[in-house]
Amino acid sequence: MLLSERPPKLVRPLIIFITKLQDLRRSTLSVLLNLPSSLLALVLILLFVYNSFYVFSIILPFPAKPPPEPAIFSPPNYAGKPFPKWAPPFRSSPSSKIQSSSVMYVVKEENAPMFLKSTTSLASLQNPTNSIMSKSKFQRPRRFKKHKSKLKAIPIETKLPLFRSQFPTRMREFFSGNSSGSSCKTRFFMTWISSKTLGNRELLAVEGVFKSHPNACLVIVSKSLDSNKGLEILKPFLDLGYRVMAIAPDFDYLFHNTPAEAWFIGLTKGDVRPGGVSIGQNLSNVLRLALLYKFGGIYLDTDVIVLRSLSKMKNVIGAQTVDFQTGNWSRLNNAVLVFDKNHPLLFKFIQEFALTFDGNKWGHNGPYLVSRVVSRISRTPNPGFNFTVVTPSAFYPVHWSQIQSIFHGPKDDVPSKWLLTKLQHIRSHSFALHLWNSQSRRLKVQKGSIIDHIMSDFTICYNSSSATSSLSL
C-alpha cells in the first residue's frame, strides 16, 4: 500500500475514542491532584468512621432509669398489663370504711440507728434490690456472678413443679386437723430465715402463742427448722399436744398467681439485684404477705410476744407511731398482721413490693411499704378495702428507742412508779409486745424488770426463772 493512501474508515473512530479516554483520564487526575489535601483527609476520616459502625458496637453509659412508679390502684394494673382473672375483686361498700386513725399522710422514710443491721441473717435462702440489671451481654454475667452464691441457698423444693410440691399437701393436712379430728381455730405464721436454731427469745414468742391460744396452729416457715434438729427443738410443745409445724418454704407455690411471681423469677435469673440489706429480711417481708394471702391468719415476727388472744381481730394492721398533733398514725409496721385469705390489701402490699423493690434501703420493702400503700388507699374515695388500723398500744406499746427500759430492773429493789405504771398499761391495753430485736438482742433481762414480769406468765414448756438469766436479746 502506498504511503499516500488514507487509513481505513473503521480505524479512525477507534483512534478518536482512545484519544477521548486519554483526555478524560488526564482531566480526572488533574482534578484530584488539584484538590486540597485537607479535603482528602476529611473524606478518608468519614470513610473510616462509616466502616467502624459495622465493625464495632458502642455501649454508651446512659443514666439508669428511674424506679418504677408505686402501685396505682384505679384501675388496677401490673407492669402495664391488666390483672388476670385471679386478681381479687375491688368492691366498694358502705361497710368497707377505714377508721379515722388510718387516714394519714405519706410517711417520710429515714434510716434510724436501729435499722443499721437486719434482724435475721440469710443462710438458708436467697437475695434481692430494686434496680433491674442491664440486659447487655457484656454486663449481665458479671453482676449475676456476684450474687450467684446467694441464690444457691434457695431450697431445692422451690424448683419443683407445683404438682410435685410437698408444701401445699403438708399445709392442708396440718390445718385440716389431727387424728382426733380437731381443726385449727386460729392460724399463726412465723418465718425463720436463718441457719441458726431458735433461741430463748423465739421460744418465748412460741410460748406466747399457745399461752393465749391453746387451740391454735403455728406454722414456722423455715428450711433449717424443717429437719430432725428442728423437730427436737419443738418437741416440748408437741408433747403437750400443741399444734406446731416447721416447714421449708416453697416460693414457687406461694408466689404463684401474685405479682411476686415475676419478681422472684427475675431474682433467681439475676435480673433483680439483691442489694445490701439482708436477703433474709426482704424475703421474710414478702413471704409473710404471701402466706396470709394464700391461707389467711395471723403473722408474727419471732421477737413478738403475744399477751392476749387475737382470735377476735379481723383484718388488722398496727400503727407504730402516732402524730400527736393530728392524732393520726404516722407509721405502720408489719411485725403483726391479721388478715383473711385473699384480702385485697395483701394483694396491694405484694404488688407494691414487686413494683418498687429496693434492696438497699432498710424498711423500704417492709414497714415503709405498708405505710405507703395504706396512706394512698386512705386518700382514695371508696377504696373498697375493709381493715382496721389499731393504736400503737396494741402491738407496739414500747417504742424501739426506749426498748432497753423494759429490760432494766428497779434500783435498790424499789419498783419505780414508771415501771409499775408501764407494766400495768401493757397488761391491760396491749395484745402483743414487740421486743425490737435489732435494739435489744444483746440486753440482759434484769430481775424485777417489765420483761421479767411478763416472762413469769409463761410456764408452758420452759421455766421462765431459769431463762431469765440467759435471755440475751
C-alpha positions as CSV (number, residue, x, y, z in Angstrom):
1,M,0.0,0.0,0.0
2,L,1.3,3.4,-0.8
3,L,2.1,6.0,2.0
4,S,-0.2,8.5,0.4
5,E,-3.2,6.2,0.9
6,R,-5.7,7.1,3.8
7,P,-6.3,4.6,6.7
8,P,-9.4,2.5,6.6
9,K,-12.7,4.1,7.7
10,L,-13.1,1.6,10.7
11,V,-9.8,2.5,12.3
12,R,-10.4,6.2,12.5
13,P,-13.3,6.1,15.1
14,L,-11.3,3.8,17.3
15,I,-8.4,6.2,17.4
16,I,-10.7,9.1,18.3
17,F,-12.3,7.0,21.2
18,I,-8.9,6.2,22.6
19,T,-7.9,9.8,22.4
20,K,-11.0,10.8,24.3
21,L,-10.4,8.3,27.1
22,Q,-6.9,9.6,27.5
23,D,-8.1,13.1,27.7
24,L,-10.7,12.1,30.4
25,R,-8.1,10.3,32.5
26,R,-5.8,13.3,32.3
27,S,-8.7,15.6,33.4
28,T,-9.7,13.4,36.3
29,L,-6.1,13.1,37.6
30,S,-5.7,16.8,37.2
31,V,-8.8,17.5,39.3
32,L,-7.8,15.1,42.1
33,L,-4.3,16.3,42.2
34,N,-5.5,19.9,42.4
35,L,-7.9,19.2,45.4
36,P,-6.7,20.5,48.8
37,S,-5.0,17.8,51.0
38,S,-7.3,18.7,53.9
39,L,-10.4,17.7,51.9
40,L,-8.9,14.4,51.0
41,A,-8.1,13.8,54.7
42,L,-11.7,14.6,55.7
43,V,-13.0,12.1,53.1
44,L,-10.7,9.4,54.4
45,I,-11.8,10.0,58.0
46,L,-15.5,9.9,57.1
47,L,-14.9,6.6,55.3
48,F,-13.1,5.2,58.4
49,V,-15.9,6.3,60.8
50,Y,-18.5,4.8,58.4
51,N,-16.8,1.5,58.4
52,S,-16.3,1.5,62.2
53,F,-20.1,1.3,62.8
54,Y,-20.2,-2.0,61.0
55,V,-17.2,-3.5,62.9
56,F,-17.6,-2.2,66.5
57,S,-20.7,-1.8,68.8
58,I,-20.5,1.1,71.2
59,I,-22.5,1.0,74.5
60,L,-22.9,4.5,76.0
61,P,-23.3,4.8,79.8
62,F,-26.8,6.3,79.7
63,P,-28.2,7.2,83.2
64,A,-30.2,4.5,84.9
65,K,-34.0,4.6,84.5
66,P,-35.9,6.0,87.5
67,P,-37.5,3.4,89.8
68,P,-41.0,2.3,88.7
69,E,-44.0,4.2,89.9
70,P,-45.8,3.0,93.0
71,A,-48.8,0.8,92.5
72,I,-51.8,2.5,91.0
73,F,-55.0,1.3,92.5
74,S,-57.6,2.5,90.0
75,P,-57.8,1.0,87.5
76,P,-55.7,-2.0,88.8
77,N,-52.8,-3.0,86.6
78,Y,-49.4,-4.6,86.8
79,A,-46.4,-3.9,84.7
80,G,-48.7,-2.1,82.2
81,K,-51.0,-5.1,81.7
82,P,-54.4,-5.8,83.1
83,F,-54.7,-8.0,86.1
84,P,-55.6,-11.6,85.2
85,K,-58.9,-13.1,86.4
86,W,-57.3,-14.4,89.6
87,A,-56.9,-10.9,90.9
88,P,-59.1,-10.2,94.0
89,P,-62.3,-8.2,93.5
90,F,-62.2,-4.5,94.3
91,R,-65.5,-3.9,95.9
92,S,-66.9,-0.7,97.3
93,S,-69.5,-0.9,100.0
94,P,-70.7,1.3,102.8
95,S,-69.4,-1.2,105.4
96,S,-65.9,-1.0,104.0
97,K,-64.9,2.1,105.9
98,I,-61.5,2.7,107.2
99,Q,-61.3,4.1,110.7
100,S,-60.3,7.7,111.1
101,S,-57.0,6.6,112.6
102,S,-56.0,5.1,109.2
103,V,-56.4,8.3,107.2
104,M,-53.0,9.8,107.3
105,Y,-50.2,11.4,105.3
106,V,-47.3,9.9,103.5
107,V,-44.5,8.8,105.7
108,K,-41.1,10.1,105.1
109,E,-38.5,7.3,105.0
110,E,-35.4,7.6,107.1
111,N,-32.7,5.3,108.5
112,A,-32.9,5.1,112.2
113,P,-30.0,3.8,114.2
114,M,-31.8,0.6,114.9
115,F,-32.1,-0.2,111.3
116,L,-28.4,-0.5,110.5
117,K,-28.4,-4.2,111.0
118,S,-31.1,-6.7,109.9
119,T,-32.9,-8.8,112.5
120,T,-32.3,-12.1,110.7
121,S,-29.4,-13.4,108.6
122,L,-29.7,-15.5,105.5
123,A,-28.0,-18.8,105.5
124,S,-30.9,-20.9,104.1
125,L,-32.4,-18.7,101.4
126,Q,-31.5,-16.2,98.7
127,N,-31.3,-12.4,97.7
128,P,-33.0,-9.1,96.4
129,T,-32.7,-5.0,95.2
130,N,-35.0,-2.9,93.1
131,S,-32.9,-1.8,90.0
132,I,-33.2,-4.3,87.2
133,M,-29.9,-5.4,85.8
134,S,-28.8,-4.4,82.3
135,K,-29.7,-6.8,79.6
136,S,-26.3,-6.1,78.0
137,K,-24.5,-9.3,77.3
138,F,-21.3,-7.6,78.5
139,Q,-22.7,-6.7,81.9
140,R,-25.2,-9.3,83.0
141,P,-22.8,-12.3,83.5
142,R,-20.6,-10.2,85.8
143,R,-23.4,-9.0,88.0
144,F,-25.2,-12.3,88.1
145,K,-22.0,-14.0,89.3
146,K,-21.8,-11.6,92.3
147,H,-24.9,-13.0,93.9
148,K,-25.0,-16.4,92.3
149,S,-23.6,-17.9,95.5
150,K,-26.5,-16.4,97.5
151,L,-29.1,-17.9,95.1
152,K,-27.7,-21.4,95.8
153,A,-29.3,-21.2,99.2
154,I,-32.8,-21.3,97.8
155,P,-34.4,-24.6,99.0
156,I,-34.4,-27.1,96.2
157,E,-38.1,-27.8,96.6
158,T,-38.9,-24.4,95.2
159,K,-37.6,-25.6,91.8
160,L,-40.1,-28.4,91.6
161,P,-43.3,-28.2,89.5
162,L,-46.3,-27.2,91.5
163,F,-48.0,-30.6,91.2
164,R,-44.9,-32.2,92.7
165,S,-44.6,-29.8,95.6
166,Q,-45.0,-31.2,99.1
167,F,-45.7,-27.8,100.6
168,P,-49.4,-27.4,99.8
169,T,-50.2,-31.0,100.9
170,R,-48.4,-30.7,104.2
171,M,-50.1,-27.4,104.9
172,R,-53.5,-28.7,104.0
173,E,-53.1,-31.8,106.2
174,F,-51.8,-29.7,109.1
175,F,-54.7,-27.3,109.1
176,S,-57.3,-29.9,108.4
177,G,-56.9,-31.5,111.9
178,N,-55.2,-34.2,113.8
179,S,-56.3,-37.8,114.4
180,S,-59.0,-36.7,116.8
181,G,-60.5,-34.5,114.1
182,S,-60.0,-31.2,115.8
183,S,-59.1,-28.4,113.3
184,C,-57.2,-25.2,113.9
185,K,-59.4,-22.4,115.3
186,T,-56.6,-19.8,114.8
187,R,-53.8,-19.9,112.3
188,F,-50.4,-18.4,113.2
189,F,-47.4,-17.9,110.9
190,M,-43.8,-17.1,111.7
191,T,-40.8,-17.1,109.4
192,W,-37.2,-18.1,110.4
193,I,-34.8,-17.3,107.5
194,S,-31.7,-18.4,109.3
195,S,-29.4,-21.4,109.6
196,K,-29.2,-20.9,113.4
197,T,-31.5,-22.6,115.8
198,L,-34.3,-20.9,117.8
199,G,-33.1,-19.0,120.8
200,N,-34.8,-18.1,124.1
201,R,-36.4,-15.1,122.6
202,E,-38.0,-17.1,119.7
203,L,-39.1,-19.9,122.1
204,L,-40.7,-17.3,124.3
205,A,-42.6,-16.0,121.3
206,V,-43.9,-19.5,120.6
207,E,-44.9,-19.9,124.2
208,G,-46.9,-16.6,124.0
209,V,-48.9,-18.0,121.1
210,F,-50.0,-21.1,122.9
211,K,-50.4,-19.5,126.2
212,S,-53.0,-17.1,124.8
213,H,-54.3,-19.5,122.1
214,P,-54.2,-23.2,123.3
215,N,-56.2,-24.4,120.3
216,A,-54.1,-22.5,117.7
217,C,-51.9,-23.9,114.9
218,L,-48.5,-22.4,114.4
219,V,-46.6,-22.8,111.2
220,I,-42.9,-21.8,111.3
221,V,-41.8,-21.4,107.7
222,S,-38.1,-22.3,107.8
223,K,-35.7,-24.5,105.8
224,S,-33.3,-25.0,108.7
225,L,-36.1,-26.0,111.2
226,D,-37.7,-28.4,108.8
227,S,-35.3,-31.1,110.0
228,N,-34.7,-33.6,112.8
229,K,-32.9,-30.8,114.8
230,G,-35.9,-28.5,114.4
231,L,-38.3,-31.3,115.4
232,E,-36.3,-31.8,118.5
233,I,-36.5,-28.1,119.4
234,L,-40.3,-28.1,119.0
235,K,-40.8,-31.4,120.7
236,P,-41.7,-30.0,124.2
237,F,-44.7,-28.2,122.6
238,L,-45.7,-31.2,120.6
239,D,-45.5,-33.5,123.6
240,L,-48.0,-31.2,125.3
241,G,-50.4,-31.5,122.4
242,Y,-49.8,-28.1,120.8
243,R,-50.1,-27.8,117.1
244,V,-46.8,-26.5,115.7
245,M,-45.0,-27.4,112.5
246,A,-41.8,-26.2,110.8
247,I,-41.8,-26.4,107.0
248,A,-39.4,-25.2,104.3
249,P,-40.8,-22.5,102.1
250,D,-41.9,-23.3,98.6
251,F,-41.6,-19.9,96.9
252,D,-42.9,-21.0,93.5
253,Y,-46.1,-22.2,95.1
254,L,-46.6,-19.2,97.5
255,F,-45.8,-16.6,94.8
256,H,-47.8,-18.3,92.1
257,N,-50.5,-16.0,90.6
258,T,-49.3,-13.0,92.6
259,P,-47.2,-10.0,91.5
260,A,-44.3,-11.5,93.5
261,E,-44.0,-14.4,91.0
262,A,-42.3,-12.3,88.2
263,W,-40.2,-10.6,90.8
264,F,-38.9,-13.9,92.2
265,I,-38.2,-15.3,88.7
266,G,-36.2,-12.2,88.0
267,L,-34.3,-12.6,91.2
268,T,-33.4,-16.2,90.5
269,K,-32.3,-15.4,87.0
270,G,-30.1,-12.5,88.1
271,D,-32.3,-9.8,86.6
272,V,-33.1,-8.3,90.0
273,R,-30.2,-7.3,92.2
274,P,-30.5,-8.2,95.9
275,G,-29.0,-5.1,97.3
276,G,-27.2,-4.5,100.6
277,V,-30.0,-5.3,103.0
278,S,-30.2,-8.9,104.2
279,I,-31.9,-11.0,101.7
280,G,-33.5,-13.0,104.5
281,Q,-35.2,-9.9,105.8
282,N,-36.6,-8.9,102.4
283,L,-37.7,-12.5,101.7
284,S,-39.5,-12.5,105.0
285,N,-41.2,-9.2,104.1
286,V,-42.9,-10.7,101.0
287,L,-43.2,-14.3,102.4
288,R,-45.4,-13.2,105.3
289,L,-47.7,-11.4,102.8
290,A,-47.9,-14.4,100.5
291,L,-48.6,-16.8,103.4
292,L,-51.6,-14.7,104.6
293,Y,-52.8,-14.2,101.1
294,K,-52.8,-17.9,100.4
295,F,-54.1,-19.2,103.7
296,G,-55.3,-16.3,105.9
297,G,-54.4,-16.0,109.6
298,I,-52.0,-14.1,111.9
299,Y,-48.4,-13.3,111.1
300,L,-45.9,-12.6,113.9
301,D,-42.3,-11.7,114.0
302,T,-40.2,-14.0,116.1
303,D,-39.5,-11.2,118.5
304,V,-43.2,-10.5,119.2
305,I,-44.7,-11.9,122.4
306,V,-48.5,-12.4,122.3
307,L,-50.1,-11.3,125.6
308,R,-53.8,-11.7,124.9
309,S,-56.0,-13.5,122.4
310,L,-56.0,-12.2,118.9
311,S,-58.7,-14.5,117.7
312,K,-61.4,-11.8,117.6
313,M,-59.4,-9.5,115.4
314,K,-60.2,-9.4,111.8
315,N,-58.1,-7.7,109.0
316,V,-56.0,-5.6,111.4
317,I,-52.6,-3.8,111.0
318,G,-50.9,-2.0,113.8
319,A,-49.7,1.6,114.0
320,Q,-46.1,2.0,115.3
321,T,-46.2,5.7,115.9
322,V,-48.8,8.5,116.1
323,D,-48.7,12.2,115.2
324,F,-49.7,13.8,118.4
325,Q,-50.9,17.0,116.7
326,T,-53.4,15.2,114.5
327,G,-53.9,12.1,116.5
328,N,-53.4,10.0,113.3
329,W,-50.8,7.3,112.7
330,S,-47.6,8.4,111.2
331,R,-46.1,5.0,110.6
332,L,-47.4,1.4,110.4
333,N,-45.5,-1.8,111.0
334,N,-45.6,-5.3,109.5
335,A,-44.4,-7.3,112.5
336,V,-48.0,-8.3,113.3
337,L,-50.6,-8.8,110.6
338,V,-54.1,-10.2,110.9
339,F,-55.8,-10.8,107.6
340,D,-58.3,-13.1,105.8
341,K,-57.3,-15.2,102.9
342,N,-57.2,-13.4,99.5
343,H,-57.7,-10.0,101.2
344,P,-57.2,-7.2,98.5
345,L,-55.0,-5.2,100.8
346,L,-52.5,-8.1,101.0
347,F,-52.5,-8.2,97.2
348,K,-51.7,-4.5,97.1
349,F,-48.9,-5.0,99.5
350,I,-47.4,-7.7,97.3
351,Q,-47.9,-5.6,94.2
352,E,-46.1,-2.7,95.9
353,F,-43.2,-5.0,96.9
354,A,-42.7,-6.2,93.3
355,L,-43.1,-2.9,91.6
356,T,-41.0,-0.7,94.0
357,F,-38.5,-3.3,95.4
358,D,-35.2,-1.7,96.6
359,G,-32.8,-4.0,98.4
360,N,-30.5,-1.1,99.6
361,K,-33.0,0.7,101.9
362,W,-33.9,-0.8,105.2
363,G,-37.6,-0.9,105.7
364,H,-38.5,0.2,102.2
365,N,-40.0,-3.3,101.5
366,G,-41.4,-3.7,105.0
367,P,-42.8,-1.1,107.5
368,Y,-42.4,1.7,105.0
369,L,-44.2,-0.3,102.3
370,V,-47.3,-0.9,104.3
371,S,-47.3,2.7,105.3
372,R,-47.1,3.9,101.7
373,V,-49.9,1.6,100.5
374,V,-52.3,2.4,103.3
375,S,-51.6,6.1,103.0
376,R,-52.5,6.0,99.3
377,I,-55.6,3.9,99.9
378,S,-56.8,6.3,102.6
379,R,-56.8,9.2,100.1
380,T,-58.8,7.2,97.5
381,P,-62.6,7.7,97.7
382,N,-64.4,4.5,98.5
383,P,-61.4,2.2,98.0
384,G,-63.4,-0.9,98.9
385,F,-60.9,-2.2,101.5
386,N,-62.2,-3.4,104.8
387,F,-59.5,-3.3,107.5
388,T,-58.6,-1.6,110.8
389,V,-55.5,0.3,112.0
390,V,-55.1,-0.2,115.7
391,T,-53.2,2.2,118.0
392,P,-49.5,1.6,118.9
393,S,-50.5,0.3,122.4
394,A,-52.0,-2.8,120.7
395,F,-48.8,-4.3,119.3
396,Y,-46.0,-1.7,119.9
397,P,-46.5,-0.3,123.4
398,V,-42.8,0.4,123.7
399,H,-41.0,2.5,121.1
400,W,-37.8,1.0,119.7
401,S,-35.8,3.8,121.1
402,Q,-37.0,3.0,124.6
403,I,-37.0,-0.8,124.5
404,Q,-34.0,-1.0,126.8
405,S,-36.1,0.4,129.6
406,I,-38.3,-2.7,130.0
407,F,-35.1,-4.9,130.5
408,H,-33.8,-2.8,133.4
409,G,-34.9,-3.7,136.9
410,P,-35.8,-1.3,139.7
411,K,-33.0,0.4,141.5
412,D,-32.3,-0.6,145.1
413,D,-35.1,-3.3,144.7
414,V,-37.7,-0.5,144.9
415,P,-40.0,-0.6,141.9
416,S,-40.3,2.8,140.3
417,K,-43.6,4.4,139.7
418,W,-43.0,4.4,135.9
419,L,-42.2,0.7,135.9
420,L,-45.4,-0.3,137.7
421,T,-47.5,2.1,135.6
422,K,-46.0,0.9,132.3
423,L,-46.3,-2.8,133.3
424,Q,-50.0,-2.3,134.2
425,H,-50.7,-0.4,131.0
426,I,-49.1,-3.2,128.8
427,R,-51.1,-5.9,130.6
428,S,-54.4,-4.1,130.3
429,H,-54.1,-2.5,126.9
430,S,-51.7,-4.5,124.8
431,F,-52.3,-7.6,122.8
432,A,-48.7,-8.2,121.9
433,L,-45.2,-6.8,122.8
434,H,-42.6,-6.2,120.1
435,L,-39.1,-6.5,121.5
436,W,-37.4,-4.8,118.6
437,N,-34.7,-7.4,118.2
438,S,-32.1,-5.1,116.5
439,Q,-32.0,-2.9,119.5
440,S,-32.5,-5.4,122.4
441,R,-30.8,-8.6,121.2
442,R,-27.8,-8.1,123.5
443,L,-29.7,-6.9,126.5
444,K,-29.9,-9.0,129.7
445,V,-33.2,-9.4,131.5
446,Q,-32.8,-7.9,135.0
447,K,-34.7,-9.2,137.9
448,G,-37.9,-7.1,138.5
449,S,-37.9,-5.6,135.1
450,I,-41.0,-5.4,132.9
451,I,-39.9,-8.2,130.7
452,D,-39.1,-10.3,133.7
453,H,-42.7,-9.8,135.0
454,I,-44.1,-10.7,131.6
455,M,-41.9,-13.8,131.2
456,S,-43.2,-15.0,134.6
457,D,-46.6,-15.5,133.0
458,F,-45.2,-18.1,130.5
459,T,-44.7,-21.5,132.1
460,I,-45.9,-23.8,129.3
461,C,-42.6,-25.6,128.4
462,Y,-39.8,-23.5,129.7
463,N,-39.1,-22.3,133.2
464,S,-39.0,-18.5,132.9
465,S,-36.9,-18.1,136.0
466,S,-34.1,-20.2,134.6
467,A,-34.4,-18.5,131.2
468,T,-34.2,-15.0,132.7
469,S,-30.6,-15.1,133.5
470,S,-29.7,-16.4,130.0
471,L,-32.1,-14.4,127.9
472,S,-29.8,-12.2,125.9
473,L,-31.8,-10.3,123.3
